Amino acid sequence: MTVTLGGFAFQDLEIPESISWGGPHLQARHQLIGGDRVFDAMGDDPRPIEWSGIFLYGDAADRAREVEAMKASGGAFLLTWGSFSRQVVIKSFDPDYQFEFRIPYRICCEVIPDGTGDEPGLGDLLASDFATLAGLPLGDVALGALTGVQAAIGIAATAATSGQLVDAPLYALQTAAGAAQAAADTFLGMQAAADAALPEVDLGAIPGLAPVEMGASLLSLAGASGTLSDATVAAAYMSRIAGNLGLYGG
């Protein structure tokens, strides 16, 4: 296996037996009333790439100093091993001087995201969230709020000289973000109203209720809970739409 870091090529026992890479994809999970969940994809979070080796022979100290100088510069370097490559910065370099000709070391490199992954673009995120909202049994007020936001986003997209939403003029994106936030506030108002409308059920009295009364009470509670859950989900998704637009319009 060949390993290079910038213009420095590791050799002999300086090369590790293996190099691991990868890492998690960051996600924020929002637990909503009724058991629903909203996940915010926050991007790839690659682990630092670490390995160890031994500088040997007469130039061991000089080679260790060269890597140390690269670390001290704080610059970005292309790390390659085999057929893989990553743009990195050297987070730490820890040599252990034993002899002038034998210096074991450990190195840790932080990966610089290259932005070429399969992350969804802004348009994809918005389309996905609107599709979810369209599937909720929302009332006329909520549907009107959705239509207003979609119209504002359409104006922003039309105003973009390259046809890309992220290149739209600032004012158009700010208007779209404002409309989305207003819609989110509308859904939050629906959530508060649904919460206030939840019937008060005396659980201790339920066993003494007639079957018809018990059924009506529980159906009323289930219906109000469903409305509250839908409003909560809608508010969460619309808040995320407002936030995504704000990233480009703020």
C-alpha positions as a Markdown table, in Angstrom:
| # | Residue | x | y | z |
|---|---|---|---|---|
| 1 | Met | 0.0 | 0.0 | 0.0 |
| 2 | Thr | 1.2 | 3.5 | -0.9 |
| 3 | Val | 0.5 | 6.4 | 1.4 |
| 4 | Thr | 1.1 | 10.0 | 0.6 |
| 5 | Leu | 0.3 | 13.2 | 2.4 |
| 6 | Gly | 0.7 | 16.3 | 0.3 |
| 7 | Gly | 4.1 | 15.9 | -1.3 |
| 8 | Phe | 5.3 | 13.5 | 1.5 |
| 9 | Ala | 5.4 | 9.8 | 0.6 |
| 10 | Phe | 5.6 | 7.4 | 3.6 |
| 11 | Gln | 7.8 | 4.5 | 3.2 |
| 12 | Asp | 8.8 | 1.2 | 4.7 |
| 13 | Leu | 7.6 | 0.9 | 8.4 |
| 14 | Glu | 6.2 | 4.4 | 8.2 |
| 15 | Ile | 3.3 | 2.8 | 6.3 |
| 16 | Pro | 0.6 | 1.3 | 8.5 |
| 17 | Glu | -0.9 | -2.1 | 8.0 |
| 18 | Ser | -4.4 | -0.6 | 7.6 |
| 19 | Ile | -6.2 | 2.7 | 7.4 |
| 20 | Ser | -9.9 | 3.0 | 8.4 |
| 21 | Trp | -12.2 | 5.7 | 7.3 |
| 22 | Gly | -15.9 | 6.5 | 7.3 |
| 23 | Gly | -18.1 | 7.9 | 10.1 |
| 24 | Pro | -21.7 | 8.7 | 10.9 |
| 25 | His | -24.3 | 10.8 | 9.1 |
| 26 | Leu | -25.5 | 13.4 | 11.6 |
| 27 | Gln | -29.3 | 13.5 | 12.2 |
| 28 | Ala | -31.5 | 15.4 | 14.6 |
| 29 | Arg | -34.6 | 13.5 | 15.7 |
| 30 | His | -37.7 | 15.3 | 16.9 |
| 31 | Gln | -40.2 | 13.1 | 18.7 |
| 32 | Leu | -43.7 | 14.5 | 18.1 |
| 33 | Ile | -47.0 | 13.9 | 19.9 |
| 34 | Gly | -48.7 | 10.8 | 18.7 |
| 35 | Gly | -45.5 | 8.9 | 18.1 |
| 36 | Asp | -44.5 | 10.7 | 14.8 |
| 37 | Arg | -40.9 | 11.6 | 14.3 |
| 38 | Val | -39.2 | 14.2 | 12.2 |
| 39 | Phe | -35.5 | 13.7 | 11.2 |
| 40 | Asp | -33.3 | 16.5 | 10.1 |
| 41 | Ala | -30.4 | 15.3 | 7.9 |
| 42 | Met | -27.5 | 17.4 | 9.0 |
| 43 | Gly | -24.7 | 16.1 | 6.7 |
| 44 | Asp | -21.9 | 13.6 | 6.7 |
| 45 | Asp | -19.5 | 13.6 | 9.7 |
| 46 | Pro | -16.4 | 11.7 | 8.7 |
| 47 | Arg | -14.2 | 10.4 | 11.4 |
| 48 | Pro | -10.6 | 11.5 | 11.7 |
| 49 | Ile | -8.2 | 9.3 | 9.8 |
| 50 | Glu | -5.5 | 8.0 | 12.1 |
| 51 | Trp | -2.5 | 5.7 | 11.8 |
| 52 | Ser | 0.9 | 5.0 | 13.3 |
| 53 | Gly | 4.3 | 3.9 | 12.0 |
| 54 | Ile | 8.0 | 4.2 | 12.6 |
| 55 | Phe | 10.6 | 6.5 | 11.0 |
| 56 | Leu | 13.8 | 4.5 | 10.6 |
| 57 | Tyr | 17.3 | 4.9 | 9.4 |
| 58 | Gly | 19.6 | 7.9 | 9.1 |
| 59 | Asp | 17.0 | 10.4 | 7.9 |
| 60 | Ala | 14.3 | 9.4 | 10.5 |
| 61 | Ala | 14.6 | 12.7 | 12.4 |
| 62 | Asp | 14.6 | 14.8 | 9.3 |
| 63 | Arg | 11.5 | 13.1 | 8.0 |
| 64 | Ala | 9.7 | 13.5 | 11.3 |
| 65 | Arg | 10.5 | 17.2 | 11.3 |
| 66 | Glu | 9.1 | 17.5 | 7.8 |
| 67 | Val | 5.7 | 16.1 | 8.8 |
| 68 | Glu | 5.8 | 18.2 | 12.0 |
| 69 | Ala | 6.3 | 21.3 | 9.8 |
| 70 | Met | 3.3 | 20.3 | 7.7 |
| 71 | Lys | 1.2 | 20.0 | 10.8 |
| 72 | Ala | 2.4 | 23.4 | 12.1 |
| 73 | Ser | 1.5 | 25.1 | 8.8 |
| 74 | Gly | -2.2 | 24.3 | 9.4 |
| 75 | Gly | -2.6 | 23.8 | 5.6 |
| 76 | Ala | -4.8 | 21.4 | 3.7 |
| 77 | Phe | -3.2 | 18.3 | 2.1 |
| 78 | Leu | -4.3 | 15.6 | -0.1 |
| 79 | Leu | -4.1 | 12.2 | 1.7 |
| 80 | Thr | -4.0 | 9.2 | -0.5 |
| 81 | Trp | -3.8 | 5.5 | 0.3 |
| 82 | Gly | -4.2 | 2.8 | -2.3 |
| 83 | Ser | -7.0 | 4.0 | -4.6 |
| 84 | Phe | -8.6 | 6.3 | -2.0 |
| 85 | Ser | -8.0 | 10.0 | -1.3 |
| 86 | Arg | -9.3 | 12.7 | 1.0 |
| 87 | Gln | -8.5 | 16.3 | 1.5 |
| 88 | Val | -7.3 | 16.7 | 5.1 |
| 89 | Val | -5.7 | 18.9 | 7.7 |
| 90 | Ile | -3.3 | 17.4 | 10.2 |
| 91 | Lys | -5.0 | 17.6 | 13.6 |
| 92 | Ser | -2.1 | 16.1 | 15.6 |
| 93 | Phe | 1.3 | 14.6 | 15.0 |
| 94 | Asp | 2.9 | 12.7 | 17.9 |
| 95 | Pro | 6.5 | 11.4 | 17.4 |
| 96 | Asp | 8.2 | 9.4 | 20.1 |
| 97 | Tyr | 11.9 | 9.9 | 19.9 |
| 98 | Gln | 13.8 | 6.8 | 20.9 |
| 99 | Phe | 17.0 | 7.2 | 18.8 |
| 100 | Glu | 18.1 | 9.5 | 16.1 |
| 101 | Phe | 17.4 | 6.7 | 13.6 |
| 102 | Arg | 14.2 | 5.3 | 15.2 |
| 103 | Ile | 11.2 | 7.5 | 15.9 |
| 104 | Pro | 7.7 | 5.9 | 16.2 |
| 105 | Tyr | 4.9 | 8.3 | 15.5 |
| 106 | Arg | 1.1 | 8.6 | 15.5 |
| 107 | Ile | -0.8 | 11.0 | 13.2 |
| 108 | Cys | -4.4 | 12.2 | 13.1 |
| 109 | Cys | -6.0 | 13.9 | 10.1 |
| 110 | Glu | -9.4 | 15.7 | 10.0 |
| 111 | Val | -11.2 | 15.2 | 6.7 |
| 112 | Ile | -12.4 | 18.3 | 4.9 |
| 113 | Pro | -15.9 | 17.7 | 3.4 |
| 114 | Asp | -15.7 | 18.0 | -0.4 |
| 115 | Gly | -19.4 | 18.8 | -1.0 |
| 116 | Thr | -19.5 | 16.1 | -3.7 |
| 117 | Gly | -21.6 | 13.6 | -1.8 |
| 118 | Asp | -25.1 | 12.6 | -2.4 |
| 119 | Glu | -26.5 | 15.2 | -0.1 |
| 120 | Pro | -29.9 | 16.5 | -1.3 |
| 121 | Gly | -30.1 | 20.0 | -2.6 |
| 122 | Leu | -32.3 | 22.8 | -1.3 |
| 123 | Gly | -34.9 | 22.1 | -4.0 |
| 124 | Asp | -35.0 | 18.4 | -3.1 |
| 125 | Leu | -35.4 | 19.1 | 0.6 |
| 126 | Leu | -38.3 | 21.6 | 0.0 |
| 127 | Ala | -40.0 | 19.2 | -2.4 |
| 128 | Ser | -39.8 | 16.4 | 0.1 |
| 129 | Asp | -41.2 | 18.4 | 3.0 |
| 130 | Phe | -44.1 | 19.8 | 0.8 |
| 131 | Ala | -44.9 | 16.3 | -0.2 |
| 132 | Thr | -45.2 | 15.3 | 3.4 |
| 133 | Leu | -47.4 | 18.3 | 4.2 |
| 134 | Ala | -49.6 | 17.6 | 1.3 |
| 135 | Gly | -50.4 | 14.1 | 2.7 |
| 136 | Leu | -51.7 | 15.5 | 6.0 |
| 137 | Pro | -55.4 | 16.0 | 6.5 |
| 138 | Leu | -55.1 | 19.8 | 6.9 |
| 139 | Gly | -57.9 | 22.3 | 6.8 |
| 140 | Asp | -58.5 | 25.2 | 4.4 |
| 141 | Val | -56.5 | 27.7 | 6.5 |
| 142 | Ala | -53.4 | 25.4 | 6.4 |
| 143 | Leu | -53.8 | 24.6 | 2.7 |
| 144 | Gly | -53.9 | 28.4 | 2.0 |
| 145 | Ala | -50.7 | 28.9 | 4.0 |
| 146 | Leu | -49.0 | 26.1 | 2.0 |
| 147 | Thr | -50.1 | 27.7 | -1.3 |
| 148 | Gly | -48.7 | 31.1 | -0.2 |
| 149 | Val | -45.4 | 29.6 | 0.6 |
| 150 | Gln | -45.1 | 27.7 | -2.6 |
| 151 | Ala | -46.0 | 30.8 | -4.6 |
| 152 | Ala | -43.3 | 32.8 | -2.8 |
| 153 | Ile | -40.7 | 30.1 | -3.6 |
| 154 | Gly | -41.9 | 30.1 | -7.2 |
| 155 | Ile | -41.2 | 33.8 | -7.4 |
| 156 | Ala | -37.7 | 33.4 | -5.9 |
| 157 | Ala | -36.9 | 30.6 | -8.4 |
| 158 | Thr | -38.2 | 32.7 | -11.3 |
| 159 | Ala | -36.0 | 35.6 | -10.2 |
| 160 | Ala | -32.9 | 33.5 | -10.2 |
| 161 | Thr | -30.7 | 34.3 | -13.2 |
| 162 | Ser | -29.3 | 30.8 | -13.6 |
| 163 | Gly | -32.6 | 29.0 | -12.8 |
| 164 | Gln | -31.2 | 27.7 | -9.5 |
| 165 | Leu | -33.1 | 28.6 | -6.3 |
| 166 | Val | -29.9 | 29.2 | -4.4 |
| 167 | Asp | -28.9 | 32.0 | -6.9 |
| 168 | Ala | -32.2 | 33.9 | -6.5 |
| 169 | Pro | -31.9 | 37.5 | -5.4 |
| 170 | Leu | -31.7 | 38.0 | -1.7 |
| 171 | Tyr | -35.0 | 39.8 | -1.3 |
| 172 | Ala | -37.0 | 37.0 | -3.0 |
| 173 | Leu | -35.5 | 34.4 | -0.8 |
| 174 | Gln | -36.1 | 36.5 | 2.3 |
| 175 | Thr | -39.7 | 36.9 | 1.2 |
| 176 | Ala | -40.1 | 33.2 | 0.7 |
| 177 | Ala | -38.5 | 32.5 | 4.1 |
| 178 | Gly | -40.8 | 35.0 | 5.8 |
| 179 | Ala | -43.9 | 33.4 | 4.2 |
| 180 | Ala | -42.7 | 30.0 | 5.4 |
| 181 | Gln | -42.2 | 31.3 | 8.9 |
| 182 | Ala | -45.7 | 32.9 | 8.9 |
| 183 | Ala | -47.2 | 29.5 | 7.8 |
| 184 | Ala | -45.3 | 27.8 | 10.5 |
| 185 | Asp | -46.8 | 30.2 | 13.0 |
| 186 | Thr | -50.2 | 29.4 | 11.6 |
| 187 | Phe | -49.6 | 25.7 | 12.2 |
| 188 | Leu | -48.4 | 26.5 | 15.7 |
| 189 | Gly | -51.6 | 28.4 | 16.3 |
| 190 | Met | -53.5 | 25.3 | 15.1 |
| 191 | Gln | -51.5 | 23.2 | 17.4 |
| 192 | Ala | -52.3 | 25.4 | 20.4 |
| 193 | Ala | -56.0 | 25.4 | 19.5 |
| 194 | Ala | -56.0 | 21.6 | 19.1 |
| 195 | Asp | -54.3 | 21.3 | 22.5 |
| 196 | Ala | -56.9 | 23.5 | 24.1 |
| 197 | Ala | -59.7 | 21.5 | 22.5 |
| 198 | Leu | -58.6 | 18.2 | 24.0 |
| 199 | Pro | -61.5 | 17.0 | 26.1 |
| 200 | Glu | -60.8 | 16.4 | 29.8 |
| 201 | Val | -61.4 | 12.8 | 30.5 |
| 202 | Asp | -61.7 | 11.6 | 34.0 |
| 203 | Leu | -60.0 | 8.2 | 33.8 |
| 204 | Gly | -61.3 | 7.2 | 37.2 |
| 205 | Ala | -64.9 | 7.7 | 36.0 |
| 206 | Ile | -64.6 | 5.8 | 32.8 |
| 207 | Pro | -65.5 | 2.4 | 34.3 |
| 208 | Gly | -68.7 | 3.8 | 35.6 |
| 209 | Leu | -69.8 | 5.2 | 32.2 |
| 210 | Ala | -72.3 | 3.6 | 30.0 |
| 211 | Pro | -70.8 | 1.9 | 26.9 |
| 212 | Val | -72.2 | 4.6 | 24.6 |
| 213 | Glu | -70.9 | 7.5 | 26.7 |
| 214 | Met | -67.6 | 5.8 | 27.1 |
| 215 | Gly | -67.2 | 5.3 | 23.4 |
| 216 | Ala | -68.2 | 8.8 | 22.5 |
| 217 | Ser | -65.7 | 10.2 | 25.1 |
| 218 | Leu | -62.9 | 8.1 | 23.8 |
| 219 | Leu | -63.7 | 8.9 | 20.1 |
| 220 | Ser | -63.7 | 12.6 | 20.9 |
| 221 | Leu | -60.3 | 12.2 | 22.6 |
| 222 | Ala | -58.9 | 10.3 | 19.7 |
| 223 | Gly | -60.1 | 12.8 | 17.2 |
| 224 | Ala | -58.8 | 15.8 | 19.1 |
| 225 | Ser | -55.4 | 14.0 | 19.6 |
| 226 | Gly | -55.2 | 13.3 | 15.9 |
| 227 | Thr | -55.8 | 16.9 | 15.0 |
| 228 | Leu | -53.1 | 18.0 | 17.5 |
| 229 | Ser | -50.7 | 15.4 | 16.1 |
| 230 | Asp | -51.3 | 16.6 | 12.5 |
| 231 | Ala | -50.8 | 20.3 | 13.5 |
| 232 | Thr | -47.6 | 19.4 | 15.4 |
| 233 | Val | -46.2 | 17.6 | 12.4 |
| 234 | Ala | -47.1 | 20.4 | 10.0 |
| 235 | Ala | -45.6 | 23.0 | 12.3 |
| 236 | Ala | -42.3 | 21.0 | 12.5 |
| 237 | Tyr | -42.0 | 20.5 | 8.7 |
| 238 | Met | -42.9 | 24.1 | 7.9 |
| 239 | Ser | -40.4 | 25.4 | 10.5 |
| 240 | Arg | -37.8 | 23.3 | 8.7 |
| 241 | Ile | -38.8 | 24.7 | 5.3 |
| 242 | Ala | -38.4 | 28.2 | 6.8 |
| 243 | Gly | -35.0 | 27.3 | 8.2 |
| 244 | Asn | -33.7 | 25.9 | 4.9 |
| 245 | Leu | -34.8 | 29.0 | 3.0 |
| 246 | Gly | -33.3 | 31.2 | 5.7 |
| 247 | Leu | -29.9 | 29.6 | 5.2 |
| 248 | Tyr | -29.9 | 31.0 | 1.7 |
| 249 | Gly | -31.9 | 34.1 | 2.2 |
| 250 | Gly | -30.3 | 35.3 | 5.4 |
